[in-house]
Amino acid sequence: MSAPAPRPRGRFAAFFEICGAWALAVAWPIFQGSTSSPEGFTQIDLTRVDLVFFLLATMVAGPVLLWLLELIVTAVRPSFGVTLHALILGGLFALVAWQAAHFLHHSLLTTLSLLAGTVALTAVWLRFAYIRNVTSLLSFAFPVVLIAFLLTAPARAVWLPAKPLPTMAATADGAPVVVLLLDEFPLAGIESAPDRIDRRNFPNFGRLASPSDWYSNARSNADVTINALPALLTGKAPTKPHPPAVRDYPENLFTLLGATGYRLDVSEKVTDLCPTSLCPSRGNTRQRVSRALINGLEFGNPLPSVIETRIVEALRPTDDVFTPPPGEDLRSFVDSIDPKPGTLSFGHVLLPHIPWIYLPDGSDYLGPIAPGILPEKVAGDDHWDSRRPLVDVSFQQAMLQAAFVDRELGRMIRTMKRAGTWDQTLFVVAADHGASFQAGGTRRYLTAENSGWITPVPLFVKFPGQRVGRKVKATAESVDLLPTMLASLGLDIPSDLDGVRLDQPITDQRRTPALSSRLGRITLREAGVRKRFLAAVRYRNRSFPTGSLWDLGRLPELIGRQTRRIPGIRPVAAEYDAPWPVAEPIPIPGRLPAQVSGSLTAGKPGESLAFSLNGRIVATSRTWQQDGRSRFSVILPPDAFREGPNRVKAFRIGRSRSAKAGDAKPVAPNDTR
């Protein structure tokens, strides 16, 4: 006995079935992707109105279009309408199965599985009444998915009522305040020795230390921005990854200064700690909703790439509003500084944060980003390769990018001095957290082993009227910054802060902090952190033992010399990755081909190589073993390039080399004058 043929669904019954299937197959993955990090919404300043439009675009627009199509077909021929309804449901539920199999990373296989699943599920729906009854019950997936999304922390921070903002006595003529907040900046990277800044490569950090208080044992309270940044701006130790929004942190640097009448010029692209009444939202509703959809599609991967890519590219023109290139972001912030009494200029820039693409002069370059990082993540974090020469290449990239930050720091200081406000300005340079460069370890997540890289961060405070600096060796923490700034401006300090004033005597024994890590809460002893920090400084200086950021191969006497004048130098047979060994200086406008990589036809791991550009040695590096070959990678200084074709060559140096350091004419790419 054959099963009864399915009859057309009622109009609204069909709509709710489609909504339920769509919620599971498309909306939920997009929701997961858009909130994959707790700052998923706060970094684009999503408002309640934006959230409504996001929900309409994600949960309603698709089902309505499919339903209208089904209504039209059903009006023409009801039996075709039933088949189309079955195809819609079959395709959506096949999409759920396809997402589960997406780990195969095989486009043809996953596409075929999606098509086969659609046909099979359509046939099953048409054949069995029981299956049709089940899909009717799945209509309830729509409200379930909606409620589950609204209860996630990022969405909750948008639609829940905000807490009252603080009120304080007006002091609109207070000292100018300028804050440069850097991201993913380990203090060990700029120290040539413990408590000594590498003034050769970071001259402006060195100059800043002279008239400022440099807290040479400053510690971050967390290893990720969503916890570390609120600690800096609220004076409260992070407890759990709340969305970094003003609704959760109503008392922070922006609201407290704004309550006194300070005018705010804030560039902050990650959190939503500054309310729209003080800091207007970036972009418009269409741009903010588009950015949320891009996040959801790129991180949730609900659709086959051929469809997803088209949608993302259509939305992409809005992207730069929220994620400008970090180099442009830093330059724009420096250009916008107008230090006047009663003004806060605040810039949080994602530098020297990965990706490392900037050279000390600010030009960006082409090449593999962070070659020392393994392609797969471990416990959700980047993991370093165990081969140190490979990790050193990434560390060199990070330090060259930090030298670009140093250059812009010098420009900031000169701007304030030219404006005549340097003396009376409260100027702060800080970092939210560090990053580890231990071969074989994690890059970002805090452990006891990498604590010397992650928790020690740069912290400089030049107080209003200060002309003579101090090197403060007692332990300071991120939570200490806000009370210190408020005290220096003569403002009241909230009584419930975890931080203490750094302008008063502090002791190393005041607390043993329990820090926030993505791997869980971790308690560190200050003595252990200092020991591992010293190890990080030694690691840094072993990577650049000659002091030059261009000399990973430890051949300083060769930098700047013509190859024809170096005894014992021998060219190496090498296979270069594109575009080398001959390249134009700017194959893409604004980008240098400054990274040279390749492999030797014969060689051994760990040997030093010198690299010439147009006949002059400009950089050195060391090799590592990979896939049975000796690989190399080196960064070339930007001022060594010339117009027209540039040629690079790799060289070995014999044991009997007689190069003299006095003959060298070194390239000076780090000149920040």
NORHUGI-V184163 format. One line per field, one symbol per residue. ss: DSSP state (a for helix, b for strand, c for the rest). A space follows every 10 residues. Layout:
ss = ???
This chain:
ss = cccccccccc aaaaaaaaaa aaaaaaaaaa aaaacccccc caaacccaaa aaaaaaaaaa aaaaaaaaaa aaaaaacaaa aaaaaaaaaa aaaaaaaaaa caaaccaaaa aaaaaaaaaa aaaaaaacaa aaaaaaaaaa aaaaaaaaaa ccaaaaaaac cccccccccc ccccccbbbb bbbccbaaaa bbbccbbccc ccaaaaaaaa acbbbccbbc cbccaaaaaa aaaacccccc ccccbccccc ccaaaaaaac ccbbbbbbcc cbcccccccc ccccaaaaaa aaaaaaaaaa ccccaaaaaa aaaaaaaaaa accccaaaaa aaaaaacccc ccbbbbbbbb bbcccccbcc cccbbccccc ccbccccbcc bcbbcccaaa aaaaaaaaaa aaaaaaaaaa aaaaaaaacc cccccbbbbb bccccccccc cbcccccccc aaaacbbcbb bbcccccccb bbcccbbcca aaaaaaaacc cccccccccc cccccccccc cccbbbcccc cbbccaaaaa aaaaaaaaaa aaaccccccc bccccaaacc cbaaacccbb bccbbbcccc cbbbcccbcc bbccbbbbbb cccccccbbb bbbccbbbbb bbcbbbccbb bbbbbccaaa ccccbbbbbb bbbccccccc aaaccccccc ccc
